[in-house]
Amino acid sequence: EIDAVDNGINQYDTDKPARYIRNTHLSARVSRINPDWMEENTADKEDSLFHCAMKVAGKDFEEMLHHYAKSWLPGRSIVADCMKLRNDIDHSGEILLLKRYCPWKEHIFELEQELNVDPLIKYVLYQ
């Protein structure tokens, strides 16, 4: 994603102009740390700003790692486990009953493909 953003590669094939501009992604945040073009730039200042940018990127990485380890992966595991038991809930296999709420929307379509689910899930229930 970062290389694509930095190299101007669009997320989607389209001839239409973007409806909005993303300027809060990591590359944009790091870019804003660079000295203004009108400022005098010294090696010390450049080094200081580089370390500041490293902290921003490091914090972003830590937050993403935390999200995947503490939310995304456990959620995927819950959805996968419940998907394997869906026929025990209803003979149609089209109802998924989650043991607890989790971010299921991120996982359901990918897991349906990976697990060759047929028929596809029509309902997801949780408390």
Secondary structure, 3 states (H helix, E strand, C coil): CHHHHHCCCCCCCCCCCCCCCCCCCHHHHHHCCCCCCCCCCCHHHHHHHHHHHHHHHHHHHHHHHHHHHHHHHHHHHHHHHHHHCHHHHCCCCCEEECCCCCCCCCCHHHHHHHCCCCCCCCEEECC
